[in-house]
Amino acid sequence: MTRANGEPDGPANRRPRAAALAHDPASAPDPKDPTLDVHRAVADLPEPYRVAVSLRHFAGLSHEEIARVLSVPAGTVRSRLSRAYERLRPLLAHLLED
């Protein structure tokens, strides 16, 4: 069987699972890293907001690209992002104080 990118599918070609990475001390994230706070805050958003933020900031898609992926109008994407930012702002304000 092959993957979508044409590579053979098998254990040697699979990415390590998150649980396996968590047990590797060398790959353990720095608890003082502010990106952990950002990822946690985004993970706690309601799904429509979380997906929009993830596609915009972690995948780098434009509003129009997100609209196509989600099959919603671009205005809906902008609204979801705006509402997500409203929720994230107080949760992440401490990062701006430093």
VOFI-210510 format. One record per residue (C-alpha): residue number from 1; x, y, z; residue in three letters. Coordinates in Angstrom, 2 decimals. Example, Ala and Ser with C-alpha at 12.3 -4.5 7.8 and 13.67 -1.06 7.14 Angstrom:
! VOFI-210510
GUVEX  seq       c1       c2       c3  type
GUVEX    1    12.30    -4.50     7.80   ALA
GUVEX    2    13.67    -1.06     7.14   SER
! end
This chain:
! VOFI-210510
GUVEX  seq       c1       c2       c3  type
GUVEX    1     0.00     0.00     0.00   MET
GUVEX    2     1.26     3.53    -0.71   THR
GUVEX    3     0.65     6.85     0.97   ARG
GUVEX    4    -0.85     9.89    -0.76   ALA
GUVEX    5     2.64    11.21    -1.50   ASN
GUVEX    6     3.59     7.97    -3.28   GLY
GUVEX    7     5.82     6.61    -0.52   GLU
GUVEX    8     5.25     3.05     0.65   PRO
GUVEX    9     3.16     2.79     3.80   ASP
GUVEX   10     4.72     0.81     6.59   GLY
GUVEX   11     6.16     1.09    10.10   PRO
GUVEX   12     9.49     2.42     8.82   ALA
GUVEX   13     7.77     5.31     7.05   ASN
GUVEX   14     5.39     6.38     9.80   ARG
GUVEX   15     6.01     9.36    12.00   ARG
GUVEX   16     6.55     8.64    15.69   PRO
GUVEX   17     3.45     8.95    17.82   ARG
GUVEX   18     3.13    11.84    20.25   ALA
GUVEX   19     3.22     9.43    23.19   ALA
GUVEX   20     6.56     8.06    22.05   ALA
GUVEX   21     7.97    11.57    21.69   LEU
GUVEX   22     6.79    12.50    25.17   ALA
GUVEX   23     8.99     9.80    26.71   HIS
GUVEX   24    12.14    11.03    24.99   ASP
GUVEX   25    13.82    13.55    27.34   PRO
GUVEX   26    15.75    15.07    24.44   ALA
GUVEX   27    12.50    15.99    22.69   SER
GUVEX   28    10.69    17.19    25.82   ALA
GUVEX   29     9.51    20.78    25.37   PRO
GUVEX   30    10.91    23.52    27.57   ASP
GUVEX   31     8.19    24.33    30.14   PRO
GUVEX   32     9.14    28.03    29.90   LYS
GUVEX   33     8.61    28.10    26.14   ASP
GUVEX   34     5.74    30.55    25.43   PRO
GUVEX   35     4.64    28.58    22.38   THR
GUVEX   36     3.34    25.90    24.75   LEU
GUVEX   37     0.96    28.46    26.26   ASP
GUVEX   38    -0.21    29.45    22.80   VAL
GUVEX   39    -0.80    25.86    21.71   HIS
GUVEX   40    -2.65    25.04    24.93   ARG
GUVEX   41    -4.86    28.12    24.63   ALA
GUVEX   42    -5.66    27.35    20.99   VAL
GUVEX   43    -6.42    23.72    21.89   ALA
GUVEX   44    -9.02    24.91    24.40   ASP
GUVEX   45   -10.95    26.96    21.82   LEU
GUVEX   46   -14.26    25.66    20.46   PRO
GUVEX   47   -13.65    23.60    17.33   GLU
GUVEX   48   -14.67    26.15    14.65   PRO
GUVEX   49   -12.33    28.75    16.17   TYR
GUVEX   50    -9.53    26.25    16.83   ARG
GUVEX   51    -9.59    24.98    13.25   VAL
GUVEX   52    -9.57    28.49    11.78   ALA
GUVEX   53    -6.66    29.61    13.98   VAL
GUVEX   54    -4.71    26.42    13.31   SER
GUVEX   55    -5.11    26.70     9.55   LEU
GUVEX   56    -4.22    30.41     9.58   ARG
GUVEX   57    -1.25    30.46    11.94   HIS
GUVEX   58     0.11    26.92    12.07   PHE
GUVEX   59    -0.55    25.96     8.43   ALA
GUVEX   60    -0.10    29.47     7.02   GLY
GUVEX   61    -3.26    29.52     4.90   LEU
GUVEX   62    -4.93    32.73     3.78   SER
GUVEX   63    -8.53    33.57     4.68   HIS
GUVEX   64    -9.62    32.55     1.19   GLU
GUVEX   65    -7.74    29.24     1.35   GLU
GUVEX   66    -9.28    28.44     4.73   ILE
GUVEX   67   -12.72    29.28     3.33   ALA
GUVEX   68   -12.19    26.78     0.50   ARG
GUVEX   69   -10.91    24.07     2.85   VAL
GUVEX   70   -13.84    24.50     5.24   LEU
GUVEX   71   -16.45    25.19     2.53   SER
GUVEX   72   -17.55    28.42     4.22   VAL
GUVEX   73   -17.51    32.05     3.07   PRO
GUVEX   74   -14.31    34.05     3.69   ALA
GUVEX   75   -16.34    36.38     5.92   GLY
GUVEX   76   -17.13    33.44     8.19   THR
GUVEX   77   -13.43    32.67     8.44   VAL
GUVEX   78   -12.70    36.28     9.40   ARG
GUVEX   79   -15.48    36.21    12.02   SER
GUVEX   80   -14.22    32.96    13.52   ARG
GUVEX   81   -10.67    34.29    13.69   LEU
GUVEX   82   -11.84    37.54    15.27   SER
GUVEX   83   -13.84    35.70    17.92   ARG
GUVEX   84   -10.96    33.32    18.55   ALA
GUVEX   85    -8.57    36.25    19.06   TYR
GUVEX   86   -11.04    37.80    21.52   GLU
GUVEX   87   -10.94    34.60    23.55   ARG
GUVEX   88    -7.18    34.17    23.27   LEU
GUVEX   89    -6.23    37.75    24.18   ARG
GUVEX   90    -6.90    37.50    27.94   PRO
GUVEX   91    -5.43    33.99    28.11   LEU
GUVEX   92    -2.16    35.07    26.51   LEU
GUVEX   93    -1.85    38.64    27.83   ALA
GUVEX   94     0.91    37.54    30.19   HIS
GUVEX   95     3.14    36.84    27.18   LEU
GUVEX   96     2.98    40.48    26.13   LEU
GUVEX   97     3.98    41.74    29.59   GLU
GUVEX   98     7.50    40.32    29.41   ASP
! end
